[in-house]
Amino acid sequence: MFQYLLLNFLNIQRVDLKQKPTKYYRGNTLKQLRAFCSVARTGKMTDAADELFISQSAISLQIKALEEEMDVVLFERRGPRIQLTPDGRKLLDMARPLVEGYGWPGRAIRQRGSGRF
Protein backbone atom coordinates (compact mmCIF):
# COMPACT_ATOMS: atom_id res chain seq x y z
CA MET A 1 0.00 0.00 0.00
CA PHE A 2 2.79 2.42 0.92
CA GLN A 3 4.59 1.77 -2.36
CA TYR A 4 1.40 2.44 -4.32
CA LEU A 5 0.86 5.73 -2.51
CA LEU A 6 4.49 6.70 -2.96
CA LEU A 7 4.43 5.93 -6.69
CA ASN A 8 1.16 7.80 -7.05
CA PHE A 9 2.58 10.75 -5.11
CA LEU A 10 5.68 10.87 -7.29
CA ASN A 11 3.47 10.51 -10.37
CA ILE A 12 5.49 7.55 -11.66
CA GLN A 13 3.50 5.45 -14.05
CA ARG A 14 4.29 2.53 -16.26
CA VAL A 15 4.35 3.75 -19.84
CA ASP A 16 3.55 1.60 -22.80
CA LEU A 17 6.30 2.44 -25.30
CA LYS A 18 3.93 2.00 -28.23
CA GLN A 19 1.45 4.47 -26.78
CA LYS A 20 1.74 8.09 -27.90
CA PRO A 21 2.10 10.74 -25.20
CA THR A 22 -0.97 12.67 -24.13
CA LYS A 23 -1.51 15.94 -25.93
CA TYR A 24 -2.70 18.39 -23.34
CA TYR A 25 -4.11 20.86 -25.85
CA ARG A 26 -5.71 18.40 -28.26
CA GLY A 27 -9.18 19.54 -29.24
CA ASN A 28 -8.63 23.20 -28.33
CA THR A 29 -7.94 24.32 -31.87
CA LEU A 30 -9.42 27.79 -31.42
CA LYS A 31 -7.18 28.43 -28.41
CA GLN A 32 -4.21 27.14 -30.39
CA LEU A 33 -5.02 29.42 -33.31
CA ARG A 34 -5.47 32.39 -31.00
CA ALA A 35 -2.06 31.70 -29.46
CA PHE A 36 -0.54 31.21 -32.91
CA CYS A 37 -1.92 34.53 -34.23
CA SER A 38 -0.73 36.36 -31.14
CA VAL A 39 2.80 34.94 -31.44
CA ALA A 40 2.87 35.76 -35.16
CA ARG A 41 1.78 39.35 -34.43
CA THR A 42 4.17 39.99 -31.52
CA GLY A 43 7.14 37.92 -32.71
CA LYS A 44 7.76 36.55 -29.21
CA MET A 45 6.05 33.87 -27.18
CA THR A 46 6.55 35.85 -23.98
CA ASP A 47 4.80 38.92 -25.40
CA ALA A 48 1.96 36.76 -26.71
CA ALA A 49 1.60 35.15 -23.29
CA ASP A 50 1.35 38.59 -21.67
CA GLU A 51 -1.23 39.64 -24.25
CA LEU A 52 -3.40 36.55 -23.64
CA PHE A 53 -2.87 36.49 -19.84
CA ILE A 54 -1.46 32.95 -19.81
CA SER A 55 2.00 31.55 -19.16
CA GLN A 56 4.73 31.37 -21.78
CA SER A 57 4.88 27.61 -21.36
CA ALA A 58 1.14 27.35 -22.13
CA ILE A 59 1.68 29.32 -25.35
CA SER A 60 4.60 27.09 -26.25
CA LEU A 61 2.55 23.92 -25.64
CA GLN A 62 -0.34 25.22 -27.71
CA ILE A 63 1.93 26.05 -30.64
CA LYS A 64 3.64 22.66 -30.38
CA ALA A 65 0.29 20.84 -30.30
CA LEU A 66 -0.91 22.80 -33.34
CA GLU A 67 2.29 21.96 -35.24
CA GLU A 68 1.95 18.27 -34.35
CA GLU A 69 -1.72 18.18 -35.25
CA MET A 70 -1.10 19.81 -38.63
CA ASP A 71 2.24 18.03 -39.17
CA VAL A 72 4.00 21.25 -40.20
CA VAL A 73 6.54 23.64 -38.72
CA LEU A 74 4.92 27.04 -38.24
CA PHE A 75 7.82 29.04 -36.80
CA GLU A 76 11.58 29.19 -37.26
CA ARG A 77 12.94 29.55 -33.75
CA ARG A 78 16.13 31.53 -33.34
CA GLY A 79 16.70 32.69 -29.81
CA PRO A 80 13.94 34.77 -28.29
CA ARG A 81 12.66 35.98 -31.68
CA ILE A 82 10.80 33.70 -34.02
CA GLN A 83 9.70 34.02 -37.63
CA LEU A 84 6.87 32.45 -39.57
CA THR A 85 7.64 29.72 -42.08
CA PRO A 86 5.81 29.75 -45.44
CA ASP A 87 3.30 27.25 -43.97
CA GLY A 88 2.91 29.53 -40.97
CA ARG A 89 2.12 32.51 -43.23
CA LYS A 90 -0.55 30.49 -45.04
CA LEU A 91 -2.13 29.44 -41.75
CA LEU A 92 -2.00 33.01 -40.43
CA ASP A 93 -3.89 34.27 -43.51
CA MET A 94 -6.60 31.67 -42.92
CA ALA A 95 -6.74 31.89 -39.12
CA ARG A 96 -6.62 35.66 -38.59
CA PRO A 97 -10.25 36.38 -39.67
CA LEU A 98 -11.51 33.53 -37.51
CA VAL A 99 -9.55 34.57 -34.43
CA GLU A 100 -10.32 38.28 -34.81
CA GLY A 101 -14.01 37.50 -35.22
CA TYR A 102 -14.05 35.32 -32.11
CA GLY A 103 -14.72 37.07 -28.88
CA TRP A 104 -17.42 38.30 -26.60
CA PRO A 105 -20.71 38.73 -28.52
CA GLY A 106 -21.26 42.18 -27.01
CA ARG A 107 -18.40 43.55 -29.09
CA ALA A 108 -20.04 42.50 -32.36
CA ILE A 109 -23.41 43.87 -31.25
CA ARG A 110 -21.93 47.24 -30.29
CA GLN A 111 -20.13 47.44 -33.63
CA ARG A 112 -23.44 46.93 -35.44
CA GLY A 113 -24.97 49.74 -33.40
CA SER A 114 -28.20 48.06 -32.31
CA GLY A 115 -27.27 47.41 -28.67
CA ARG A 116 -29.99 44.73 -28.49
CA PHE A 117 -29.98 40.95 -28.99
N, CA, C and O atoms as a MOPAC input file, in Angstrom:
PM7 MOZYME 1SCF
protein

 N      0.82800 1    -1.18700 1     0.00000 1
 C      0.00000 1     0.00000 1     0.00000 1
 C      0.87900 1     1.25900 1     0.00000 1
 O      0.62300 1     2.20200 1    -0.74900 1
 N      1.89900 1     1.26300 1     0.83400 1
 C      2.78600 1     2.41700 1     0.92500 1
 C      3.47600 1     2.67800 1    -0.40800 1
 O      3.60300 1     3.82400 1    -0.83900 1
 N      3.92400 1     1.59000 1    -1.06500 1
 C      4.59000 1     1.76500 1    -2.36000 1
 C      3.63600 1     2.36800 1    -3.39100 1
 O      4.03000 1     3.23700 1    -4.16800 1
 N      2.39300 1     1.91300 1    -3.39800 1
 C      1.40100 1     2.44400 1    -4.32400 1
 C      1.19400 1     3.93800 1    -4.07900 1
 O      1.16900 1     4.72600 1    -5.02500 1
 N      1.05100 1     4.32000 1    -2.83800 1
 C      0.86400 1     5.73000 1    -2.51100 1
 C      2.09100 1     6.55100 1    -2.88700 1
 O      1.97200 1     7.66400 1    -3.39800 1
 N      3.26400 1     5.99400 1    -2.63000 1
 C      4.48900 1     6.69900 1    -2.95800 1
 C      4.62200 1     6.88600 1    -4.46300 1
 O      4.96100 1     7.97400 1    -4.92800 1
 N      4.35600 1     5.82900 1    -5.22600 1
 C      4.43100 1     5.92600 1    -6.68500 1
 C      3.38600 1     6.90800 1    -7.21600 1
 O      3.65800 1     7.68300 1    -8.13300 1
 N      2.21100 1     6.86700 1    -6.63800 1
 C      1.15800 1     7.79700 1    -7.05000 1
 C      1.55900 1     9.23000 1    -6.70400 1
 O      1.33500 1    10.14700 1    -7.49400 1
 N      2.14600 1     9.42200 1    -5.53500 1
 C      2.58400 1    10.74600 1    -5.10800 1
 C      3.66800 1    11.28500 1    -6.03000 1
 O      3.64700 1    12.46300 1    -6.38700 1
 N      4.59600 1    10.45400 1    -6.41200 1
 C      5.68300 1    10.87300 1    -7.29200 1
 C      5.27400 1    10.90400 1    -8.76300 1
 O      6.05500 1    11.28600 1    -9.63600 1
 N      4.02700 1    10.49200 1    -9.01500 1
 C      3.47400 1    10.50500 1   -10.36600 1
 C      4.29500 1     9.63700 1   -11.31800 1
 O      4.50300 1    10.00000 1   -12.47600 1
 N      4.75300 1     8.50600 1   -10.83000 1
 C      5.49500 1     7.55500 1   -11.66000 1
 C      4.50100 1     6.52400 1   -12.16400 1
 O      3.81900 1     5.86800 1   -11.37700 1
 N      4.42600 1     6.38700 1   -13.44900 1
 C      3.49900 1     5.45100 1   -14.04500 1
 C      4.24700 1     4.57800 1   -15.03900 1
 O      5.25700 1     4.98600 1   -15.61400 1
 N      3.74000 1     3.38600 1   -15.22500 1
 C      4.29500 1     2.53400 1   -16.26200 1
 C      3.80000 1     3.04300 1   -17.60200 1
 O      2.60800 1     3.29600 1   -17.77400 1
 N      4.69800 1     3.19000 1   -18.53600 1
 C      4.34900 1     3.75100 1   -19.83700 1
 C      4.51200 1     2.67500 1   -20.89600 1
 O      5.55800 1     2.03400 1   -20.99700 1
 N      3.48400 1     2.49300 1   -21.66500 1
 C      3.54900 1     1.59800 1   -22.80100 1
 C      4.32700 1     2.31800 1   -23.89800 1
 O      3.91200 1     3.39100 1   -24.33700 1
 N      5.43500 1     1.75800 1   -24.34500 1
 C      6.29600 1     2.43600 1   -25.30200 1
 C      5.62700 1     2.63900 1   -26.65200 1
 O      6.02800 1     3.52300 1   -27.41000 1
 N      4.62300 1     1.84200 1   -26.96500 1
 C      3.92800 1     1.99800 1   -28.23300 1
 C      2.84800 1     3.07700 1   -28.16000 1
 O      2.35500 1     3.53900 1   -29.18900 1
 N      2.49000 1     3.46800 1   -26.96000 1
 C      1.44700 1     4.46800 1   -26.77700 1
 C      2.02600 1     5.86900 1   -26.96100 1
 O      3.10500 1     6.17500 1   -26.45500 1
 N      1.30000 1     6.71500 1   -27.68900 1
 C      1.74100 1     8.09100 1   -27.89700 1
 C      1.48200 1     8.90300 1   -26.63600 1
 O      0.53500 1     8.62000 1   -25.90200 1
 N      2.32100 1     9.91700 1   -26.37500 1
 C      2.10100 1    10.74000 1   -25.19600 1
 C      0.81400 1    11.55200 1   -25.31600 1
 O      0.35200 1    11.86100 1   -26.41400 1
 N      0.25500 1    11.88600 1   -24.16700 1
 C     -0.97100 1    12.66900 1   -24.13300 1
 C     -0.71300 1    14.07600 1   -24.63200 1
 O      0.27700 1    14.70700 1   -24.26200 1
 N     -1.60200 1    14.56000 1   -25.46500 1
 C     -1.51200 1    15.93500 1   -25.93300 1
 C     -2.45700 1    16.76100 1   -25.07000 1
 O     -3.67400 1    16.58800 1   -25.12700 1
 N     -1.90000 1    17.64200 1   -24.28800 1
 C     -2.69900 1    18.39500 1   -23.34300 1
 C     -3.63000 1    19.39000 1   -24.01200 1
 O     -4.66300 1    19.73900 1   -23.44000 1
 N     -3.29900 1    19.85000 1   -25.19400 1
 C     -4.11000 1    20.86100 1   -25.84800 1
 C     -4.86300 1    20.31600 1   -27.04300 1
 O     -5.33900 1    21.08800 1   -27.87500 1
 N     -4.98200 1    19.00000 1   -27.14600 1
 C     -5.71000 1    18.40300 1   -28.25600 1
 C     -7.18600 1    18.79000 1   -28.14000 1
 O     -7.77400 1    18.71300 1   -27.06100 1
 N     -7.76700 1    19.20100 1   -29.24500 1
 C     -9.17600 1    19.54100 1   -29.24400 1
 C     -9.45900 1    20.99300 1   -28.93000 1
 O    -10.61700 1    21.40700 1   -28.99000 1
 N     -8.46300 1    21.77700 1   -28.60100 1
 C     -8.63400 1    23.19600 1   -28.32700 1
 C     -8.07300 1    24.01000 1   -29.48500 1
 O     -7.24100 1    24.89400 1   -29.28200 1
 N     -8.52300 1    23.71800 1   -30.68200 1
 C     -7.93900 1    24.32400 1   -31.86900 1
 C     -8.09800 1    25.83700 1   -31.88100 1
 O     -7.18800 1    26.54600 1   -32.31100 1
 N     -9.22600 1    26.34100 1   -31.42000 1
 C     -9.41500 1    27.78700 1   -31.42400 1
 C     -8.43000 1    28.47400 1   -30.49000 1
 O     -7.90200 1    29.53700 1   -30.81700 1
 N     -8.18100 1    27.87800 1   -29.33400 1
 C     -7.18500 1    28.43300 1   -28.41300 1
 C     -5.79100 1    28.36800 1   -29.03600 1
 O     -4.99300 1    29.29400 1   -28.88900 1
 N     -5.51000 1    27.27900 1   -29.72400 1
 C     -4.21300 1    27.14000 1   -30.38500 1
 C     -4.04800 1    28.20100 1   -31.46600 1
 O     -2.98400 1    28.80800 1   -31.59000 1
 N     -5.09200 1    28.42200 1   -32.24000 1
 C     -5.02200 1    29.42100 1   -33.30600 1
 C     -4.90200 1    30.83400 1   -32.73900 1
 O     -4.20300 1    31.67800 1   -33.29900 1
 N     -5.58100 1    31.07900 1   -31.64000 1
 C     -5.46900 1    32.39200 1   -31.00300 1
 C     -4.04400 1    32.62700 1   -30.50700 1
 O     -3.50100 1    33.72000 1   -30.66400 1
 N     -3.44500 1    31.60400 1   -29.91000 1
 C     -2.05600 1    31.70400 1   -29.45800 1
 C     -1.12400 1    31.87900 1   -30.65000 1
 O     -0.20200 1    32.69400 1   -30.61000 1
 N     -1.36300 1    31.12000 1   -31.70000 1
 C     -0.54100 1    31.21300 1   -32.90600 1
 C     -0.58400 1    32.61700 1   -33.50400 1
 O      0.46200 1    33.18000 1   -33.82900 1
 N     -1.78200 1    33.18900 1   -33.65200 1
 C     -1.91800 1    34.53200 1   -34.23100 1
 C     -1.24600 1    35.58000 1   -33.34900 1
 O     -0.64300 1    36.52600 1   -33.85600 1
 N     -1.34600 1    35.41600 1   -32.05600 1
 C     -0.72500 1    36.36200 1   -31.13500 1
 C      0.79500 1    36.29900 1   -31.23200 1
 O      1.45700 1    37.33700 1   -31.24100 1
 N      1.35100 1    35.10000 1   -31.30500 1
 C      2.80100 1    34.94100 1   -31.44300 1
 C      3.26400 1    35.50600 1   -32.78300 1
 O      4.30000 1    36.16700 1   -32.85500 1
 N      2.50600 1    35.24900 1   -33.83500 1
 C      2.87400 1    35.76400 1   -35.15700 1
 C      2.86100 1    37.29300 1   -35.15800 1
 O      3.71700 1    37.92200 1   -35.78000 1
 N      1.89200 1    37.88700 1   -34.46400 1
 C      1.78400 1    39.34600 1   -34.43200 1
 C      2.89200 1    39.98100 1   -33.59700 1
 O      3.47000 1    40.99000 1   -34.00100 1
 N      3.19300 1    39.39300 1   -32.42900 1
 C      4.17100 1    39.99300 1   -31.52200 1
 C      5.60300 1    39.58700 1   -31.83900 1
 O      6.53400 1    40.34700 1   -31.56900 1
 N      5.79400 1    38.40100 1   -32.40900 1
 C      7.13800 1    37.92300 1   -32.71400 1
 C      7.83300 1    37.25200 1   -31.55100 1
 O      8.96100 1    36.78100 1   -31.69800 1
 N      7.18500 1    37.19700 1   -30.39300 1
 C      7.76000 1    36.55000 1   -29.21100 1
 C      6.67300 1    35.81000 1   -28.45100 1
 O      5.55100 1    36.29800 1   -28.31700 1
 N      7.01400 1    34.63100 1   -27.95600 1
 C      6.04600 1    33.86500 1   -27.17900 1
 C      5.75000 1    34.53700 1   -25.83800 1
 O      4.62300 1    34.47600 1   -25.34600 1
 N      6.74500 1    35.16700 1   -25.25900 1
 C      6.54900 1    35.84700 1   -23.97600 1
 C      5.57100 1    37.00800 1   -24.12700 1
 O      4.68800 1    37.18000 1   -23.28700 1
 N      5.71300 1    37.79900 1   -25.17700 1
 C      4.80000 1    38.92000 1   -25.40100 1
 C      3.37800 1    38.42500 1   -25.68800 1
 O      2.40200 1    39.02400 1   -25.23700 1
 N      3.27200 1    37.33800 1   -26.43400 1
 C      1.95700 1    36.76000 1   -26.71300 1
 C      1.31400 1    36.24600 1   -25.43100 1
 O      0.10900 1    36.39800 1   -25.23100 1
 N      2.11700 1    35.63900 1   -24.56300 1
 C      1.59700 1    35.15000 1   -23.28500 1
 C      1.07300 1    36.30400 1   -22.43900 1
 O      0.01400 1    36.19400 1   -21.82100 1
 N      1.80700 1    37.40300 1   -22.41100 1
 C      1.34900 1    38.58600 1   -21.66800 1
 C      0.04500 1    39.12000 1   -22.26000 1
 O     -0.85900 1    39.51800 1   -21.52500 1
 N     -0.04700 1    39.12700 1   -23.56900 1
 C     -1.23400 1    39.63600 1   -24.25300 1
 C     -2.47100 1    38.79100 1   -23.95700 1
 O     -3.57600 1    39.31700 1   -23.82700 1
 N     -2.27100 1    37.47000 1   -23.85100 1
 C     -3.39600 1    36.55500 1   -23.63900 1
 C     -3.61400 1    36.19000 1   -22.16700 1
 O     -4.52700 1    35.43300 1   -21.83700 1
 N     -2.76600 1    36.73600 1   -21.28700 1
 C     -2.86800 1    36.49100 1   -19.84000 1
 C     -2.72800 1    35.00700 1   -19.49100 1
 O     -3.44900 1    34.49100 1   -18.63700 1
 N     -1.79500 1    34.33200 1   -20.16100 1
 C     -1.45700 1    32.94800 1   -19.81500 1
 C      0.05600 1    32.84000 1   -19.76000 1
 O      0.76000 1    33.78100 1   -20.12600 1
 N      0.55600 1    31.71200 1   -19.31000 1
 C      2.00100 1    31.54700 1   -19.15900 1
 C      2.66900 1    31.30900 1   -20.51100 1
 O      2.03100 1    30.88600 1   -21.47600 1
 N      3.95600 1    31.58800 1   -20.55200 1
 C      4.72700 1    31.37400 1   -21.77800 1
 C      4.76800 1    29.88900 1   -22.11300 1
 O      4.73600 1    29.51500 1   -23.28500 1
 N      4.83700 1    29.04800 1   -21.09700 1
 C      4.87900 1    27.60600 1   -21.36300 1
 C      3.55800 1    27.11500 1   -21.95600 1
 O      3.55400 1    26.19500 1   -22.77400 1
 N      2.43400 1    27.72100 1   -21.55100 1
 C      1.14000 1    27.34500 1   -22.12900 1
 C      1.08700 1    27.72600 1   -23.60600 1
 O      0.57400 1    26.96800 1   -24.42800 1
 N      1.61200 1    28.89100 1   -23.93600 1
 C      1.67800 1    29.31800 1   -25.34900 1
 C      2.52800 1    28.33300 1   -26.14000 1
 O      2.14300 1    27.89100 1   -27.22200 1
 N      3.67700 1    27.99900 1   -25.59200 1
 C      4.60100 1    27.08800 1   -26.25300 1
 C      3.95600 1    25.72100 1   -26.49400 1
 O      4.11200 1    25.14100 1   -27.56800 1
 N      3.23600 1    25.21100 1   -25.50100 1
 C      2.55500 1    23.92000 1   -25.63800 1
 C      1.44500 1    23.98600 1   -26.68200 1
 O      1.25000 1    23.03500 1   -27.43900 1
 N      0.72700 1    25.08400 1   -26.72800 1
 C     -0.34100 1    25.22000 1   -27.71300 1
 C      0.22000 1    25.26400 1   -29.13100 1
 O     -0.33300 1    24.64200 1   -30.03900 1
 N      1.29700 1    25.98200 1   -29.32100 1
 C      1.93200 1    26.05300 1   -30.64300 1
 C      2.46100 1    24.67500 1   -31.04400 1
 O      2.28800 1    24.24100 1   -32.18300 1
 N      3.10100 1    24.00100 1   -30.10300 1
 C      3.64100 1    22.66500 1   -30.38500 1
 C      2.52300 1    21.69400 1   -30.74700 1
 O      2.66500 1    20.91100 1   -31.68600 1
 N      1.41600 1    21.73800 1   -30.01300 1
 C      0.29100 1    20.84500 1   -30.30000 1
 C     -0.30400 1    21.14400 1   -31.67400 1
 O     -0.68000 1    20.22500 1   -32.40200 1
 N     -0.38900 1    22.42400 1   -32.02900 1
 C     -0.90800 1    22.79800 1   -33.33900 1
 C      0.01600 1    22.30400 1   -34.44700 1
 O     -0.45300 1    21.79700 1   -35.46600 1
 N      1.32300 1    22.44700 1   -34.25300 1
 C      2.28600 1    21.96100 1   -35.23900 1
 C      2.19700 1    20.44200 1   -35.38700 1
 O      2.26200 1    19.92300 1   -36.50200 1
 N      2.05100 1    19.73500 1   -34.28400 1
 C      1.94900 1    18.27200 1   -34.34900 1
 C      0.65300 1    17.83800 1   -35.00900 1
 O      0.63400 1    16.89200 1   -35.79800 1
 N     -0.42600 1    18.53100 1   -34.68500 1
 C     -1.72400 1    18.17800 1   -35.25100 1
 C     -1.75300 1    18.40700 1   -36.76300 1
 O     -2.34200 1    17.62200 1   -37.50600 1
 N     -1.11500 1    19.48300 1   -37.20800 1
 C     -1.10000 1    19.81100 1   -38.63200 1
 C      0.07800 1    19.18300 1   -39.36400 1
 O      0.11400 1    19.17600 1   -40.59400 1
 N      1.03300 1    18.65900 1   -38.61800 1
 C      2.23500 1    18.02600 1   -39.16800 1
 C      3.03100 1    19.00300 1   -40.03700 1
 O      3.48300 1    18.65500 1   -41.12800 1
 N      3.19600 1    20.23200 1   -39.53300 1
 C      3.99900 1    21.25500 1   -40.19900 1
 C      4.77800 1    22.03500 1   -39.14500 1
 O      4.44400 1    22.00600 1   -37.96100 1
 N      5.80600 1    22.72400 1   -39.58800 1
 C      6.53900 1    23.64300 1   -38.71800 1
 C      6.03200 1    25.03900 1   -39.04200 1
 O      6.09600 1    25.47800 1   -40.19000 1
 N      5.52700 1    25.73700 1   -38.02700 1
 C      4.91800 1    27.04400 1   -38.24400 1
 C      5.88300 1    28.19900 1   -38.00700 1
 O      5.73400 1    29.26600 1   -38.60200 1
 N      6.87500 1    27.98900 1   -37.13800 1
 C      7.82300 1    29.04100 1   -36.80000 1
 C      9.24900 1    28.54000 1   -36.91600 1
 O      9.54100 1    27.38000 1   -36.62300 1
 N     10.13600 1    29.42800 1   -37.34800 1
 C     11.57800 1    29.19100 1   -37.26000 1
 C     12.01300 1    29.83100 1   -35.95100 1
 O     11.85100 1    31.03700 1   -35.76100 1
 N     12.55700 1    29.04100 1   -35.06200 1
 C     12.93900 1    29.54500 1   -33.74800 1
 C     14.42700 1    29.84400 1   -33.72500 1
 O     15.26300 1    28.97000 1   -33.95400 1
 N     14.73400 1    31.09600 1   -33.44400 1
 C     16.13200 1    31.52900 1   -33.34100 1
 C     16.25100 1    32.46300 1   -32.15200 1
 O     16.02500 1    33.66800 1   -32.26300 1
 N     16.60400 1    31.89400 1   -31.02500 1
 C     16.70100 1    32.69500 1   -29.81400 1
 C     15.32000 1    33.12900 1   -29.35800 1
 O     14.34200 1    32.40100 1   -29.53100 1
 N     15.24300 1    34.31500 1   -28.77800 1
 C     13.94300 1    34.76800 1   -28.28700 1
 C     12.98600 1    35.20200 1   -29.40200 1
 O     11.77100 1    35.20300 1   -29.20200 1
 N     13.51000 1    35.56400 1   -30.55500 1
 C     12.65900 1    35.98300 1   -31.67500 1
 C     12.37200 1    34.78000 1   -32.56700 1
 O     13.21200 1    33.89800 1   -32.74800 1
 N     11.17700 1    34.77200 1   -33.11100 1
 C     10.80500 1    33.69600 1   -34.02000 1
 C     10.17600 1    34.30200 1   -35.26600 1
 O      9.63600 1    35.40800 1   -35.23200 1
 N     10.25500 1    33.56000 1   -36.36600 1
 C      9.69600 1    34.01900 1   -37.63500 1
 C      8.78800 1    32.93900 1   -38.20300 1
 O      9.00100 1    31.74600 1   -37.98900 1
 N      7.78200 1    33.38100 1   -38.92700 1
 C      6.86900 1    32.45000 1   -39.57400 1
 C      7.54700 1    31.73900 1   -40.73300 1
 O      8.33800 1    32.33800 1   -41.46100 1
 N      7.24000 1    30.47600 1   -40.90000 1
 C      7.64100 1    29.72200 1   -42.08100 1
 C      6.60100 1    30.00300 1   -43.17000 1
 O      5.57100 1    30.61200 1   -42.88000 1
 N      6.84100 1    29.58000 1   -44.39900 1
 C      5.81100 1    29.74900 1   -45.43900 1
 C      4.47900 1    29.08400 1   -45.06000 1
 O      3.41300 1    29.63900 1   -45.32900 1
 N      4.53700 1    27.90000 1   -44.43700 1
 C      3.30000 1    27.25100 1   -43.96500 1
 C      2.63800 1    28.08100 1   -42.87200 1
 O      1.41200 1    28.16800 1   -42.80700 1
 N      3.44300 1    28.68200 1   -42.02500 1
 C      2.91500 1    29.53100 1   -40.97000 1
 C      2.20700 1    30.75500 1   -41.53300 1
 O      1.16600 1    31.16000 1   -41.01700 1
 N      2.76000 1    31.34700 1   -42.58700 1
 C      2.12300 1    32.50900 1   -43.22700 1
 C      0.77700 1    32.13000 1   -43.83200 1
 O     -0.19000 1    32.88700 1   -43.73700 1
 N      0.71900 1    30.95100 1   -44.45800 1
 C     -0.54600 1    30.48700 1   -45.03700 1
 C     -1.59700 1    30.29300 1   -43.94900 1
 O     -2.74800 1    30.70200 1   -44.10200 1
 N     -1.18500 1    29.66300 1   -42.84600 1
 C     -2.13000 1    29.44400 1   -41.75000 1
 C     -2.57000 1    30.77000 1   -41.14400 1
 O     -3.74400 1    30.93100 1   -40.80900 1
 N     -1.66000 1    31.71500 1   -40.99800 1
 C     -2.00400 1    33.01400 1   -40.43300 1
 C     -3.05300 1    33.71500 1   -41.29300 1
 O     -3.99100 1    34.30800 1   -40.75900 1
 N     -2.90700 1    33.65400 1   -42.61400 1
 C     -3.88600 1    34.27100 1   -43.50600 1
 C     -5.27300 1    33.64800 1   -43.33600 1
 O     -6.28500 1    34.34300 1   -43.42400 1
 N     -5.31300 1    32.34400 1   -43.09400 1
 C     -6.59500 1    31.67200 1   -42.91900 1
 C     -7.15900 1    31.85600 1   -41.50800 1
 O     -8.37200 1    31.97600 1   -41.33400 1
 N     -6.29000 1    31.87800 1   -40.51300 1
 C     -6.74200 1    31.89400 1   -39.12000 1
 C     -7.07700 1    33.28300 1   -38.60400 1
 O     -7.93600 1    33.42000 1   -37.73300 1
 N     -6.43000 1    34.30000 1   -39.11000 1
 C     -6.62200 1    35.65900 1   -38.58500 1
 C     -8.09000 1    36.10000 1   -38.59700 1
 O     -8.56300 1    36.59000 1   -37.57100 1
 N     -8.83800 1    35.95400 1   -39.70200 1
 C    -10.24600 1    36.37700 1   -39.66800 1
 C    -11.07700 1    35.60800 1   -38.63700 1
 O    -11.96600 1    36.17400 1   -38.00100 1
 N    -10.78500 1    34.33400 1   -38.48000 1
 C    -11.50800 1    33.52900 1   -37.50700 1
 C    -11.21900 1    33.98700 1   -36.08800 1
 O    -12.13800 1    34.15200 1   -35.28600 1
 N     -9.95600 1    34.19100 1   -35.77800 1
 C     -9.55100 1    34.57400 1   -34.42900 1
 C    -10.01000 1    35.99200 1   -34.10300 1
 O    -10.46600 1    36.25400 1   -32.99000 1
 N     -9.89400 1    36.90400 1   -35.05900 1
 C    -10.31700 1    38.27500 1   -34.80800 1
 C    -11.82700 1    38.38100 1   -34.66300 1
 O    -12.32300 1    39.25700 1   -33.95400 1
 N    -12.56200 1    37.49800 1   -35.32700 1
 C    -14.01400 1    37.50400 1   -35.22500 1
 C    -14.52500 1    36.82400 1   -33.97100 1
 O    -15.68600 1    36.99400 1   -33.59700 1
 N    -13.66300 1    36.05100 1   -33.32000 1
 C    -14.05200 1    35.32100 1   -32.11500 1
 C    -13.86500 1    36.23000 1   -30.91300 1
 O    -12.83600 1    36.89000 1   -30.77500 1
 N    -14.82100 1    36.25800 1   -30.08600 1
 C    -14.72400 1    37.07000 1   -28.88100 1
 C    -16.07200 1    37.19300 1   -28.23500 1
 O    -17.00600 1    36.46400 1   -28.57100 1
 N    -16.17300 1    38.10600 1   -27.31600 1
 C    -17.41700 1    38.30300 1   -26.59800 1
 C    -18.47500 1    38.84600 1   -27.54800 1
 O    -18.18900 1    39.79300 1   -28.28000 1
 N    -19.68400 1    38.29000 1   -27.57100 1
 C    -20.71100 1    38.72600 1   -28.51800 1
 C    -21.08000 1    40.19900 1   -28.39000 1
 O    -21.51500 1    40.81100 1   -29.36600 1
 N    -20.91500 1    40.77500 1   -27.20900 1
 C    -21.25800 1    42.17700 1   -27.00900 1
 C    -20.46500 1    43.09700 1   -27.91300 1
 O    -20.97100 1    44.13900 1   -28.33100 1
 N    -19.24100 1    42.73500 1   -28.21800 1
 C    -18.39800 1    43.55200 1   -29.09400 1
 C    -19.01200 1    43.64200 1   -30.48800 1
 O    -19.08900 1    44.72500 1   -31.06800 1
 N    -19.44500 1    42.51500 1   -31.01700 1
 C    -20.03800 1    42.50200 1   -32.35700 1
 C    -21.35300 1    43.26800 1   -32.37500 1
 O    -21.65800 1    43.95000 1   -33.35300 1
 N    -22.12800 1    43.16300 1   -31.31300 1
 C    -23.40700 1    43.87200 1   -31.24800 1
 C    -23.17800 1    45.37700 1   -31.18900 1
 O    -23.86000 1    46.13700 1   -31.87500 1
 N    -22.22400 1    45.80600 1   -30.37700 1
 C    -21.93200 1    47.23600 1   -30.28700 1
 C    -21.43700 1    47.77900 1   -31.62100 1
 O    -21.76700 1    48.90400 1   -31.99600 1
 N    -20.63900 1    46.97700 1   -32.34500 1
 C    -20.12700 1    47.43700 1   -33.63400 1
 C    -21.25200 1    47.61400 1   -34.64800 1
 O    -21.16400 1    48.47000 1   -35.52800 1
 N    -22.30700 1    46.81000 1   -34.53100 1
 C    -23.43900 1    46.93300 1   -35.44400 1
 C    -24.34500 1    48.09400 1   -35.05500 1
 O    -25.12600 1    48.57400 1   -35.87800 1
 N    -24.24900 1    48.54600 1   -33.81800 1
 C    -24.97100 1    49.74100 1   -33.40000 1
 C    -26.35000 1    49.48800 1   -32.82600 1
 O    -26.98100 1    50.44200 1   -32.37000 1
 N    -26.85400 1    48.27700 1   -32.81700 1
 C    -28.20100 1    48.06000 1   -32.31100 1
 C    -28.24900 1    48.08500 1   -30.78400 1
 O    -29.15800 1    48.67800 1   -30.20300 1
 N    -27.28500 1    47.45200 1   -30.13700 1
 C    -27.26600 1    47.40900 1   -28.67300 1
 C    -28.26900 1    46.42200 1   -28.10800 1
 O    -28.37600 1    46.29700 1   -26.88900 1
 N    -29.01200 1    45.71100 1   -28.96100 1
 C    -29.99400 1    44.72700 1   -28.49300 1
 C    -29.70200 1    43.36800 1   -29.12700 1
 O    -29.08800 1    43.28300 1   -30.19000 1
 N    -30.15800 1    42.29700 1   -28.44800 1
 C    -29.97700 1    40.95200 1   -28.99400 1
 C    -31.04200 1    40.65300 1   -30.01200 1
 O    -31.05900 1    39.56400 1   -30.58700 1

